[in-house]
Amino acid sequence: KMIHYIEEQDPRFYISDSLIPGAGKGVFAKIPIKKNDFLRIIGIVVKSSTIVDFICSRIKIIHVYCFANPQISGFLIPMGYGGIVNHTDNPSQKNCEITHIGGDVYYVFDKDVEKDEEILGNYGSNWEGWSLTT
């Protein structure tokens, strides 16, 4: 099969206008989310030093969120809700952390999230071995 379809199928979230000024869209909880639940960041991984990596170099420049991991030769381009979660420097607003589990990337909720609350993380420079590539 040459074409692989990626579809966000997590029914617990929805996209709406962010409450962060200037942030555009954001991800919100459709139902209450419990502490330690997670949101898998779906997308594609582009292997480093390949023709696809060369072609996707423009994506790394224009795409806001590309994740890299020193354990994997490549970068992840998020394609679902995980790619729309907004950043906050305010610890009282933050409700999730990025973590790497078994080759996948997740937002793990560090507190309970109410229905219709925006999902906010802190990108930082390093998340459990994952770092932002621009």
A tleap script that builds the chain and sets N, CA, C and O, in Angstrom:
source leaprc.protein.ff14SB
mol = sequence {
  NLYS MET ILE HIE TYR ILE GLU GLU GLN ASP
  PRO ARG PHE TYR ILE SER ASP SER LEU ILE
  PRO GLY ALA GLY LYS GLY VAL PHE ALA LYS
  ILE PRO ILE LYS LYS ASN ASP PHE LEU ARG
  ILE ILE GLY ILE VAL VAL LYS SER SER THR
  ILE VAL ASP PHE ILE CYS SER ARG ILE LYS
  ILE ILE HIE VAL TYR CYS PHE ALA ASN PRO
  GLN ILE SER GLY PHE LEU ILE PRO MET GLY
  TYR GLY GLY ILE VAL ASN HIE THR ASP ASN
  PRO SER GLN LYS ASN CYS GLU ILE THR HIE
  ILE GLY GLY ASP VAL TYR TYR VAL PHE ASP
  LYS ASP VAL GLU LYS ASP GLU GLU ILE LEU
  GLY ASN TYR GLY SER ASN TRP GLU GLY TRP
  SER LEU THR CTHR
}
set mol.1.N position { 0.858 -1.175 0.000 }
set mol.1.CA position { 0.000 0.000 0.000 }
set mol.1.C position { 0.906 1.239 0.000 }
set mol.1.O position { 1.731 1.410 0.898 }
set mol.2.N position { 0.751 2.079 -0.985 }
set mol.2.CA position { 1.626 3.243 -1.121 }
set mol.2.C position { 1.138 4.457 -0.337 }
set mol.2.O position { 1.950 5.273 0.097 }
set mol.3.N position { -0.173 4.591 -0.149 }
set mol.3.CA position { -0.705 5.746 0.557 }
set mol.3.C position { -1.176 5.304 1.936 }
set mol.3.O position { -1.930 4.339 2.063 }
set mol.4.N position { -0.732 6.007 2.957 }
set mol.4.CA position { -1.123 5.723 4.332 }
set mol.4.C position { -1.911 6.917 4.856 }
set mol.4.O position { -1.415 8.044 4.863 }
set mol.5.N position { -3.117 6.667 5.284 }
set mol.5.CA position { -3.971 7.733 5.780 }
set mol.5.C position { -3.792 7.888 7.282 }
set mol.5.O position { -3.728 6.904 8.019 }
set mol.6.N position { -3.712 9.135 7.724 }
set mol.6.CA position { -3.606 9.450 9.143 }
set mol.6.C position { -4.881 10.188 9.521 }
set mol.6.O position { -5.251 11.180 8.892 }
set mol.7.N position { -5.540 9.693 10.548 }
set mol.7.CA position { -6.781 10.325 10.973 }
set mol.7.C position { -6.810 10.399 12.489 }
set mol.7.O position { -6.566 9.404 13.171 }
set mol.8.N position { -7.107 11.573 13.012 }
set mol.8.CA position { -7.260 11.735 14.454 }
set mol.8.C position { -8.591 11.122 14.855 }
set mol.8.O position { -9.635 11.487 14.314 }
set mol.9.N position { -8.556 10.189 15.806 }
set mol.9.CA position { -9.785 9.500 16.189 }
set mol.9.C position { -10.069 9.580 17.680 }
set mol.9.O position { -10.893 8.812 18.178 }
set mol.10.N position { -9.427 10.470 18.404 }
set mol.10.CA position { -9.664 10.582 19.837 }
set mol.10.C position { -10.922 11.419 20.074 }
set mol.10.O position { -10.905 12.626 19.836 }
set mol.11.N position { -12.006 10.806 20.537 }
set mol.11.CA position { -13.275 11.522 20.676 }
set mol.11.C position { -13.354 12.443 21.899 }
set mol.11.O position { -14.364 13.116 22.102 }
set mol.12.N position { -12.296 12.474 22.710 }
set mol.12.CA position { -12.332 13.251 23.951 }
set mol.12.C position { -12.000 14.729 23.767 }
set mol.12.O position { -12.100 15.505 24.717 }
set mol.13.N position { -11.608 15.130 22.556 }
set mol.13.CA position { -11.115 16.487 22.334 }
set mol.13.C position { -11.802 17.142 21.146 }
set mol.13.O position { -12.408 16.467 20.314 }
set mol.14.N position { -11.701 18.463 21.076 }
set mol.14.CA position { -12.188 19.221 19.932 }
set mol.14.C position { -11.320 20.470 19.767 }
set mol.14.O position { -10.586 20.854 20.678 }
set mol.15.N position { -11.414 21.094 18.596 }
set mol.15.CA position { -10.635 22.294 18.283 }
set mol.15.C position { -11.559 23.504 18.289 }
set mol.15.O position { -12.669 23.457 17.759 }
set mol.16.N position { -11.081 24.593 18.898 }
set mol.16.CA position { -11.821 25.849 18.919 }
set mol.16.C position { -10.812 26.985 19.053 }
set mol.16.O position { -9.605 26.746 19.100 }
set mol.17.N position { -11.308 28.219 19.114 }
set mol.17.CA position { -10.421 29.364 19.286 }
set mol.17.C position { -9.743 29.294 20.649 }
set mol.17.O position { -10.397 29.108 21.676 }
set mol.18.N position { -8.411 29.446 20.640 }
set mol.18.CA position { -7.637 29.385 21.872 }
set mol.18.C position { -7.953 30.560 22.782 }
set mol.18.O position { -8.325 31.643 22.328 }
set mol.19.N position { -7.795 30.320 24.073 }
set mol.19.CA position { -7.933 31.391 25.059 }
set mol.19.C position { -6.621 32.151 25.235 }
set mol.19.O position { -6.587 33.177 25.915 }
set mol.20.N position { -5.535 31.655 24.626 }
set mol.20.CA position { -4.228 32.318 24.666 }
set mol.20.C position { -4.225 33.393 23.578 }
set mol.20.O position { -4.391 33.073 22.401 }
set mol.21.N position { -4.041 34.658 23.950 }
set mol.21.CA position { -4.061 35.734 22.940 }
set mol.21.C position { -3.052 35.483 21.817 }
set mol.21.O position { -1.878 35.211 22.069 }
set mol.22.N position { -3.529 35.579 20.582 }
set mol.22.CA position { -2.659 35.434 19.416 }
set mol.22.C position { -2.317 34.003 19.048 }
set mol.22.O position { -1.572 33.784 18.093 }
set mol.23.N position { -2.834 33.024 19.770 }
set mol.23.CA position { -2.450 31.632 19.523 }
set mol.23.C position { -3.256 30.962 18.416 }
set mol.23.O position { -2.886 29.880 17.961 }
set mol.24.N position { -4.340 31.574 17.979 }
set mol.24.CA position { -5.158 30.941 16.937 }
set mol.24.C position { -6.063 29.884 17.528 }
set mol.24.O position { -6.826 30.155 18.454 }
set mol.25.N position { -5.978 28.677 16.993 }
set mol.25.CA position { -6.804 27.569 17.465 }
set mol.25.C position { -6.126 26.843 18.621 }
set mol.25.O position { -4.916 26.946 18.817 }
set mol.26.N position { -6.921 26.116 19.370 }
set mol.26.CA position { -6.413 25.306 20.471 }
set mol.26.C position { -7.220 24.035 20.599 }
set mol.26.O position { -8.235 23.857 19.926 }
set mol.27.N position { -6.760 23.151 21.471 }
set mol.27.CA position { -7.432 21.882 21.732 }
set mol.27.C position { -8.132 21.985 23.078 }
set mol.27.O position { -7.574 22.504 24.046 }
set mol.28.N position { -9.368 21.481 23.127 }
set mol.28.CA position { -10.190 21.549 24.330 }
set mol.28.C position { -10.730 20.167 24.675 }
set mol.28.O position { -10.897 19.314 23.803 }
set mol.29.N position { -10.998 19.963 25.958 }
set mol.29.CA position { -11.561 18.699 26.424 }
set mol.29.C position { -13.056 18.659 26.153 }
set mol.29.O position { -13.790 19.553 26.575 }
set mol.30.N position { -13.509 17.635 25.458 }
set mol.30.CA position { -14.931 17.447 25.187 }
set mol.30.C position { -15.622 16.826 26.406 }
set mol.30.O position { -16.825 16.993 26.611 }
set mol.31.N position { -14.828 16.105 27.207 }
set mol.31.CA position { -15.314 15.464 28.428 }
set mol.31.C position { -14.261 15.708 29.512 }
set mol.31.O position { -13.141 16.101 29.182 }
set mol.32.N position { -14.577 15.491 30.791 }
set mol.32.CA position { -13.542 15.613 31.821 }
set mol.32.C position { -12.414 14.601 31.577 }
set mol.32.O position { -12.667 13.444 31.242 }
set mol.33.N position { -11.184 15.052 31.748 }
set mol.33.CA position { -10.000 14.206 31.575 }
set mol.33.C position { -9.344 14.065 32.947 }
set mol.33.O position { -9.163 15.053 33.659 }
set mol.34.N position { -8.995 12.849 33.311 }
set mol.34.CA position { -8.397 12.585 34.619 }
set mol.34.C position { -6.875 12.728 34.572 }
set mol.34.O position { -6.243 12.485 33.544 }
set mol.35.N position { -6.308 13.127 35.705 }
set mol.35.CA position { -4.853 13.172 35.862 }
set mol.35.C position { -4.286 11.800 35.471 }
set mol.35.O position { -4.865 10.764 35.799 }
set mol.36.N position { -3.155 11.808 34.770 }
set mol.36.CA position { -2.429 10.629 34.277 }
set mol.36.C position { -3.047 10.008 33.026 }
set mol.36.O position { -2.479 9.058 32.487 }
set mol.37.N position { -4.203 10.513 32.537 }
set mol.37.CA position { -4.662 10.119 31.208 }
set mol.37.C position { -3.690 10.726 30.196 }
set mol.37.O position { -2.828 11.520 30.572 }
set mol.38.N position { -3.817 10.370 28.937 }
set mol.38.CA position { -2.873 10.880 27.949 }
set mol.38.C position { -3.546 11.131 26.621 }
set mol.38.O position { -4.622 10.604 26.338 }
set mol.39.N position { -2.895 11.945 25.812 }
set mol.39.CA position { -3.266 12.222 24.430 }
set mol.39.C position { -2.072 11.826 23.577 }
set mol.39.O position { -1.007 12.436 23.675 }
set mol.40.N position { -2.245 10.804 22.736 }
set mol.40.CA position { -1.156 10.373 21.857 }
set mol.40.C position { -0.984 11.403 20.753 }
set mol.40.O position { -1.965 11.856 20.163 }
set mol.41.N position { 0.253 11.770 20.474 }
set mol.41.CA position { 0.567 12.697 19.390 }
set mol.41.C position { 0.784 11.855 18.135 }
set mol.41.O position { 1.828 11.225 17.969 }
set mol.42.N position { -0.222 11.854 17.252 }
set mol.42.CA position { -0.121 11.060 16.028 }
set mol.42.C position { 0.579 11.883 14.950 }
set mol.42.O position { 0.589 13.113 15.005 }
set mol.43.N position { 1.154 11.210 13.988 }
set mol.43.CA position { 1.817 11.902 12.893 }
set mol.43.C position { 2.674 10.950 12.095 }
set mol.43.O position { 2.460 9.738 12.102 }
set mol.44.N position { 3.650 11.518 11.405 }
set mol.44.CA position { 4.588 10.701 10.633 }
set mol.44.C position { 5.994 10.975 11.128 }
set mol.44.O position { 6.321 12.087 11.543 }
set mol.45.N position { 6.818 9.941 11.076 }
set mol.45.CA position { 8.233 10.089 11.402 }
set mol.45.C position { 9.002 10.022 10.095 }
set mol.45.O position { 8.855 9.082 9.314 }
set mol.46.N position { 9.817 11.027 9.875 }
set mol.46.CA position { 10.644 11.095 8.677 }
set mol.46.C position { 12.067 10.722 9.077 }
set mol.46.O position { 12.670 11.372 9.930 }
set mol.47.N position { 12.590 9.687 8.466 }
set mol.47.CA position { 13.925 9.195 8.782 }
set mol.47.C position { 14.985 10.174 8.279 }
set mol.47.O position { 14.904 10.665 7.153 }
set mol.48.N position { 15.974 10.448 9.120 }
set mol.48.CA position { 17.057 11.372 8.769 }
set mol.48.C position { 17.907 10.843 7.622 }
set mol.48.O position { 18.008 9.635 7.404 }
set mol.49.N position { 18.513 11.773 6.897 }
set mol.49.CA position { 19.461 11.474 5.822 }
set mol.49.C position { 18.855 10.613 4.714 }
set mol.49.O position { 19.525 9.746 4.153 }
set mol.50.N position { 17.588 10.861 4.408 }
set mol.50.CA position { 16.920 10.157 3.305 }
set mol.50.C position { 16.399 11.204 2.331 }
set mol.50.O position { 16.411 12.400 2.624 }
set mol.51.N position { 15.945 10.750 1.185 }
set mol.51.CA position { 15.368 11.671 0.208 }
set mol.51.C position { 14.129 12.337 0.791 }
set mol.51.O position { 13.874 13.510 0.516 }
set mol.52.N position { 13.351 11.606 1.596 }
set mol.52.CA position { 12.156 12.193 2.220 }
set mol.52.C position { 12.569 13.291 3.194 }
set mol.52.O position { 11.915 14.332 3.260 }
set mol.53.N position { 13.640 13.077 3.948 }
set mol.53.CA position { 14.147 14.096 4.861 }
set mol.53.C position { 14.548 15.345 4.079 }
set mol.53.O position { 14.255 16.466 4.493 }
set mol.54.N position { 15.217 15.143 2.952 }
set mol.54.CA position { 15.620 16.277 2.119 }
set mol.54.C position { 14.401 17.054 1.644 }
set mol.54.O position { 14.366 18.282 1.728 }
set mol.55.N position { 13.400 16.332 1.144 }
set mol.55.CA position { 12.185 16.980 0.640 }
set mol.55.C position { 11.419 17.648 1.776 }
set mol.55.O position { 10.855 18.726 1.589 }
set mol.56.N position { 11.390 17.020 2.955 }
set mol.56.CA position { 10.638 17.551 4.092 }
set mol.56.C position { 11.378 18.655 4.843 }
set mol.56.O position { 10.857 19.173 5.831 }
set mol.57.N position { 12.568 19.024 4.405 }
set mol.57.CA position { 13.295 20.082 5.111 }
set mol.57.C position { 12.485 21.370 5.150 }
set mol.57.O position { 12.592 22.142 6.102 }
set mol.58.N position { 11.684 21.603 4.131 }
set mol.58.CA position { 10.808 22.792 4.132 }
set mol.58.C position { 9.725 22.672 5.205 }
set mol.58.O position { 9.343 23.667 5.821 }
set mol.59.N position { 9.239 21.461 5.423 }
set mol.59.CA position { 8.239 21.258 6.465 }
set mol.59.C position { 8.830 21.621 7.820 }
set mol.59.O position { 8.158 22.251 8.637 }
set mol.60.N position { 10.070 21.234 8.069 }
set mol.60.CA position { 10.716 21.556 9.341 }
set mol.60.C position { 10.826 23.065 9.529 }
set mol.60.O position { 10.806 23.551 10.660 }
set mol.61.N position { 10.940 23.800 8.445 }
set mol.61.CA position { 11.048 25.258 8.540 }
set mol.61.C position { 9.686 25.903 8.755 }
set mol.61.O position { 9.562 26.809 9.579 }
set mol.62.N position { 8.659 25.455 8.029 }
set mol.62.CA position { 7.363 26.128 8.121 }
set mol.62.C position { 6.431 25.509 9.148 }
set mol.62.O position { 5.507 26.181 9.607 }
set mol.63.N position { 6.635 24.269 9.522 }
set mol.63.CA position { 5.750 23.616 10.478 }
set mol.63.C position { 6.167 24.019 11.883 }
set mol.63.O position { 7.349 23.953 12.223 }
set mol.64.N position { 5.225 24.430 12.688 }
set mol.64.CA position { 5.538 24.930 14.021 }
set mol.64.C position { 6.073 23.824 14.914 }
set mol.64.O position { 6.991 24.064 15.699 }
set mol.65.N position { 5.534 22.636 14.818 }
set mol.65.CA position { 5.902 21.571 15.748 }
set mol.65.C position { 6.489 20.385 15.016 }
set mol.65.O position { 5.760 19.645 14.355 }
set mol.66.N position { 7.780 20.192 15.121 }
set mol.66.CA position { 8.439 18.977 14.671 }
set mol.66.C position { 9.259 18.483 15.847 }
set mol.66.O position { 10.049 19.236 16.416 }
set mol.67.N position { 9.080 17.227 16.215 }
set mol.67.CA position { 9.756 16.676 17.372 }
set mol.67.C position { 10.883 15.759 16.936 }
set mol.67.O position { 10.747 15.012 15.967 }
set mol.68.N position { 11.996 15.819 17.654 }
set mol.68.CA position { 13.129 14.941 17.380 }
set mol.68.C position { 13.507 14.228 18.666 }
set mol.68.O position { 13.277 14.736 19.763 }
set mol.69.N position { 14.084 13.054 18.520 }
set mol.69.CA position { 14.501 12.259 19.665 }
set mol.69.C position { 15.888 11.715 19.384 }
set mol.69.O position { 16.117 11.144 18.318 }
set mol.70.N position { 16.836 11.879 20.332 }
set mol.70.CA position { 18.193 11.383 20.091 }
set mol.70.C position { 18.260 9.876 19.893 }
set mol.70.O position { 19.238 9.371 19.342 }
set mol.71.N position { 17.220 9.135 20.341 }
set mol.71.CA position { 17.214 7.684 20.190 }
set mol.71.C position { 16.720 7.244 18.804 }
set mol.71.O position { 16.881 6.084 18.424 }
set mol.72.N position { 16.123 8.169 18.061 }
set mol.72.CA position { 15.559 7.835 16.752 }
set mol.72.C position { 16.166 8.764 15.701 }
set mol.72.O position { 16.246 9.976 15.902 }
set mol.73.N position { 16.588 8.188 14.588 }
set mol.73.CA position { 17.168 8.985 13.512 }
set mol.73.C position { 16.046 9.545 12.652 }
set mol.73.O position { 15.671 8.949 11.643 }
set mol.74.N position { 15.505 10.708 13.059 }
set mol.74.CA position { 14.429 11.314 12.302 }
set mol.74.C position { 13.684 12.336 13.133 }
set mol.74.O position { 14.133 12.725 14.212 }
set mol.75.N position { 12.522 12.774 12.614 }
set mol.75.CA position { 11.705 13.726 13.354 }
set mol.75.C position { 10.237 13.407 13.127 }
set mol.75.O position { 9.862 12.846 12.098 }
set mol.76.N position { 9.411 13.772 14.103 }
set mol.76.CA position { 7.974 13.524 14.047 }
set mol.76.C position { 7.263 14.799 13.638 }
set mol.76.O position { 7.485 15.858 14.225 }
set mol.77.N position { 6.409 14.698 12.629 }
set mol.77.CA position { 5.535 15.797 12.223 }
set mol.77.C position { 4.151 15.456 12.750 }
set mol.77.O position { 3.505 14.557 12.212 }
set mol.78.N position { 3.664 16.149 13.797 }
set mol.78.CA position { 2.355 15.810 14.350 }
set mol.78.C position { 1.233 16.192 13.397 }
set mol.78.O position { 1.308 17.211 12.710 }
set mol.79.N position { 0.192 15.364 13.361 }
set mol.79.CA position { -0.901 15.545 12.420 }
set mol.79.C position { -2.270 15.616 13.076 }
set mol.79.O position { -3.267 15.779 12.373 }
set mol.80.N position { -2.354 15.501 14.378 }
set mol.80.CA position { -3.645 15.487 15.048 }
set mol.80.C position { -3.713 16.537 16.143 }
set mol.80.O position { -3.030 17.560 16.089 }
set mol.81.N position { -4.551 16.266 17.138 }
set mol.81.CA position { -4.731 17.207 18.245 }
set mol.81.C position { -3.403 17.575 18.916 }
set mol.81.O position { -3.218 18.719 19.330 }
set mol.82.N position { -2.490 16.623 19.025 }
set mol.82.CA position { -1.208 16.885 19.670 }
set mol.82.C position { -0.407 17.990 19.010 }
set mol.82.O position { 0.420 18.624 19.665 }
set mol.83.N position { -0.631 18.233 17.733 }
set mol.83.CA position { 0.068 19.290 17.021 }
set mol.83.C position { -0.575 20.654 17.189 }
set mol.83.O position { -0.068 21.649 16.671 }
set mol.84.N position { -1.703 20.708 17.919 }
set mol.84.CA position { -2.418 21.976 18.078 }
set mol.84.C position { -2.437 22.425 19.543 }
set mol.84.O position { -2.889 23.529 19.845 }
set mol.85.N position { -1.947 21.574 20.452 }
set mol.85.CA position { -1.885 21.958 21.861 }
set mol.85.C position { -1.004 23.190 21.994 }
set mol.85.O position { 0.116 23.215 21.483 }
set mol.86.N position { -1.502 24.202 22.672 }
set mol.86.CA position { -0.764 25.459 22.813 }
set mol.86.C position { 0.137 25.476 24.035 }
set mol.86.O position { -0.042 24.710 24.982 }
set mol.87.N position { 1.111 26.374 23.981 }
set mol.87.CA position { 2.136 26.554 25.011 }
set mol.87.C position { 1.693 27.586 26.043 }
set mol.87.O position { 1.018 28.562 25.716 }
set mol.88.N position { 2.083 27.352 27.293 }
set mol.88.CA position { 1.949 28.364 28.330 }
set mol.88.C position { 3.171 28.334 29.233 }
set mol.88.O position { 3.704 27.269 29.541 }
set mol.89.N position { 3.611 29.519 29.654 }
set mol.89.CA position { 4.681 29.617 30.653 }
set mol.89.C position { 4.108 29.639 32.060 }
set mol.89.O position { 4.851 29.551 33.037 }
set mol.90.N position { 2.788 29.756 32.167 }
set mol.90.CA position { 2.127 29.871 33.461 }
set mol.90.C position { 1.863 28.470 34.029 }
set mol.90.O position { 1.040 27.730 33.489 }
set mol.91.N position { 2.564 28.099 35.124 }
set mol.91.CA position { 2.379 26.753 35.686 }
set mol.91.C position { 0.944 26.470 36.135 }
set mol.91.O position { 0.519 25.315 36.141 }
set mol.92.N position { 0.195 27.506 36.509 }
set mol.92.CA position { -1.178 27.270 36.951 }
set mol.92.C position { -2.117 26.980 35.771 }
set mol.92.O position { -3.192 26.414 35.972 }
set mol.93.N position { -1.729 27.359 34.544 }
set mol.93.CA position { -2.538 27.071 33.349 }
set mol.93.C position { -2.182 25.728 32.725 }
set mol.93.O position { -3.035 25.075 32.125 }
set mol.94.N position { -0.925 25.313 32.864 }
set mol.94.CA position { -0.436 24.086 32.231 }
set mol.94.C position { -1.160 22.883 32.834 }
set mol.94.O position { -1.303 22.777 34.052 }
set mol.95.N position { -1.616 21.976 31.961 }
set mol.95.CA position { -2.289 20.791 32.473 }
set mol.95.C position { -1.753 19.476 31.891 }
set mol.95.O position { -2.318 18.412 32.142 }
set mol.96.N position { -0.656 19.552 31.110 }
set mol.96.CA position { -0.080 18.325 30.559 }
set mol.96.C position { 1.412 18.505 30.291 }
set mol.96.O position { 1.920 19.623 30.193 }
set mol.97.N position { 2.090 17.374 30.177 }
set mol.97.CA position { 3.529 17.319 29.891 }
set mol.97.C position { 3.746 16.393 28.699 }
set mol.97.O position { 3.029 15.405 28.539 }
set mol.98.N position { 4.717 16.706 27.876 }
set mol.98.CA position { 5.080 15.820 26.768 }
set mol.98.C position { 6.009 14.740 27.308 }
set mol.98.O position { 6.932 15.021 28.072 }
set mol.99.N position { 5.751 13.502 26.898 }
set mol.99.CA position { 6.626 12.403 27.292 }
set mol.99.C position { 6.758 11.413 26.141 }
set mol.99.O position { 5.905 11.351 25.256 }
set mol.100.N position { 7.823 10.655 26.167 }
set mol.100.CA position { 8.126 9.648 25.151 }
set mol.100.C position { 7.971 8.282 25.812 }
set mol.100.O position { 8.631 7.986 26.808 }
set mol.101.N position { 7.084 7.445 25.243 }
set mol.101.CA position { 6.855 6.114 25.803 }
set mol.101.C position { 6.918 5.101 24.667 }
set mol.101.O position { 6.076 5.107 23.769 }
set mol.102.N position { 7.917 4.240 24.715 }
set mol.102.CA position { 8.008 3.145 23.756 }
set mol.102.C position { 7.978 3.541 22.301 }
set mol.102.O position { 7.348 2.851 21.499 }
set mol.103.N position { 8.625 4.610 21.932 }
set mol.103.CA position { 8.686 5.020 20.539 }
set mol.103.C position { 7.568 5.962 20.114 }
set mol.103.O position { 7.567 6.440 18.980 }
set mol.104.N position { 6.620 6.235 20.996 }
set mol.104.CA position { 5.544 7.174 20.694 }
set mol.104.C position { 5.664 8.404 21.586 }
set mol.104.O position { 6.381 8.396 22.587 }
set mol.105.N position { 4.957 9.452 21.207 }
set mol.105.CA position { 4.979 10.695 21.981 }
set mol.105.C position { 3.569 10.960 22.487 }
set mol.105.O position { 2.595 10.768 21.759 }
set mol.106.N position { 3.462 11.401 23.735 }
set mol.106.CA position { 2.172 11.642 24.376 }
set mol.106.C position { 2.199 12.941 25.155 }
set mol.106.O position { 3.250 13.380 25.620 }
set mol.107.N position { 1.039 13.548 25.292 }
set mol.107.CA position { 0.807 14.532 26.334 }
set mol.107.C position { 0.171 13.750 27.475 }
set mol.107.O position { -0.884 13.141 27.297 }
set mol.108.N position { 0.800 13.760 28.642 }
set mol.108.CA position { 0.254 13.110 29.834 }
set mol.108.C position { -0.276 14.213 30.732 }
set mol.108.O position { 0.428 15.185 31.005 }
set mol.109.N position { -1.500 14.071 31.190 }
set mol.109.CA position { -2.140 15.109 31.992 }
set mol.109.C position { -1.634 15.052 33.425 }
set mol.109.O position { -1.701 14.011 34.079 }
set mol.110.N position { -1.125 16.185 33.906 }
set mol.110.CA position { -0.578 16.243 35.262 }
set mol.110.C position { -1.582 16.773 36.275 }
set mol.110.O position { -1.249 16.988 37.441 }
set mol.111.N position { -2.815 16.979 35.821 }
set mol.111.CA position { -3.930 17.339 36.703 }
set mol.111.C position { -5.226 17.018 35.987 }
set mol.111.O position { -5.237 16.813 34.773 }
set mol.112.N position { -6.322 16.973 36.735 }
set mol.112.CA position { -7.634 16.775 36.116 }
set mol.112.C position { -7.966 17.975 35.233 }
set mol.112.O position { -7.622 19.110 35.561 }
set mol.113.N position { -8.629 17.718 34.120 }
set mol.113.CA position { -9.025 18.757 33.173 }
set mol.113.C position { -10.543 18.726 33.060 }
set mol.113.O position { -11.136 17.667 32.856 }
set mol.114.N position { -11.163 19.879 33.192 }
set mol.114.CA position { -12.618 19.968 33.118 }
set mol.114.C position { -13.098 19.997 31.668 }
set mol.114.O position { -12.349 20.357 30.760 }
set mol.115.N position { -14.356 19.614 31.471 }
set mol.115.CA position { -14.977 19.702 30.154 }
set mol.115.C position { -14.870 21.144 29.662 }
set mol.115.O position { -15.120 22.075 30.427 }
set mol.116.N position { -14.506 21.337 28.408 }
set mol.116.CA position { -14.350 22.625 27.732 }
set mol.116.C position { -13.127 23.428 28.188 }
set mol.116.O position { -12.999 24.600 27.834 }
set mol.117.N position { -12.235 22.823 28.959 }
set mol.117.CA position { -10.973 23.478 29.349 }
set mol.117.C position { -9.955 23.281 28.226 }
set mol.117.O position { -9.880 22.210 27.625 }
set mol.118.N position { -9.172 24.327 27.951 }
set mol.118.CA position { -8.139 24.213 26.919 }
set mol.118.C position { -6.979 23.370 27.420 }
set mol.118.O position { -6.580 23.465 28.580 }
set mol.119.N position { -6.445 22.544 26.531 }
set mol.119.CA position { -5.286 21.716 26.839 }
set mol.119.C position { -4.044 22.566 26.584 }
set mol.119.O position { -3.827 23.040 25.469 }
set mol.120.N position { -3.232 22.755 27.623 }
set mol.120.CA position { -2.047 23.619 27.527 }
set mol.120.C position { -0.831 22.912 28.106 }
set mol.120.O position { -0.885 22.338 29.193 }
set mol.121.N position { 0.252 22.964 27.367 }
set mol.121.CA position { 1.514 22.391 27.825 }
set mol.121.C position { 2.600 23.440 27.819 }
set mol.121.O position { 2.360 24.599 27.480 }
set mol.122.N position { 3.794 23.029 28.194 }
set mol.122.CA position { 4.967 23.893 28.116 }
set mol.122.C position { 5.979 23.152 27.262 }
set mol.122.O position { 6.505 22.117 27.672 }
set mol.123.N position { 6.256 23.681 26.066 }
set mol.123.CA position { 7.122 22.974 25.128 }
set mol.123.C position { 8.535 22.810 25.667 }
set mol.123.O position { 9.151 21.763 25.469 }
set mol.124.N position { 9.062 23.836 26.351 }
set mol.124.CA position { 10.418 23.756 26.876 }
set mol.124.C position { 11.423 23.458 25.785 }
set mol.124.O position { 11.121 23.604 24.601 }
set mol.125.N position { 12.600 23.047 26.169 }
set mol.125.CA position { 13.626 22.701 25.184 }
set mol.125.C position { 13.894 21.203 25.186 }
set mol.125.O position { 14.595 20.704 24.305 }
set mol.126.N position { 13.355 20.485 26.149 }
set mol.126.CA position { 13.599 19.041 26.218 }
set mol.126.C position { 12.455 18.380 26.980 }
set mol.126.O position { 12.159 18.739 28.120 }
set mol.127.N position { 11.821 17.413 26.334 }
set mol.127.CA position { 10.739 16.675 26.992 }
set mol.127.C position { 11.094 15.211 27.007 }
set mol.127.O position { 10.965 14.537 25.985 }
set mol.128.N position { 11.540 14.696 28.143 }
set mol.128.CA position { 11.847 13.281 28.281 }
set mol.128.C position { 12.680 12.795 27.079 }
set mol.128.O position { 12.458 11.699 26.565 }
set mol.129.N position { 13.625 13.612 26.647 }
set mol.129.CA position { 14.466 13.214 25.518 }
set mol.129.C position { 14.003 13.759 24.184 }
set mol.129.O position { 14.711 13.615 23.187 }
set mol.130.N position { 12.817 14.393 24.134 }
set mol.130.CA position { 12.318 14.967 22.885 }
set mol.130.C position { 12.594 16.454 22.890 }
set mol.130.O position { 12.431 17.115 23.915 }
set mol.131.N position { 13.004 16.979 21.769 }
set mol.131.CA position { 13.259 18.419 21.695 }
set mol.131.C position { 12.672 18.981 20.417 }
set mol.131.O position { 12.555 18.281 19.412 }
set mol.132.N position { 12.303 20.254 20.466 }
set mol.132.CA position { 11.674 20.920 19.326 }
set mol.132.C position { 12.723 21.215 18.269 }
set mol.132.O position { 13.815 21.700 18.567 }
set mol.133.N position { 12.366 20.909 17.014 }
set mol.133.CA position { 13.217 21.220 15.876 }
set mol.133.C position { 12.490 22.258 15.042 }
set mol.133.O position { 11.311 22.084 14.737 }
set mol.134.N position { 13.165 23.327 14.670 }
set mol.134.CA position { 12.518 24.320 13.819 }
set mol.134.C position { 13.228 24.408 12.501 }
set mol.134.O position { 12.834 25.193 11.639 }
savepdb mol mol.pdb
quit
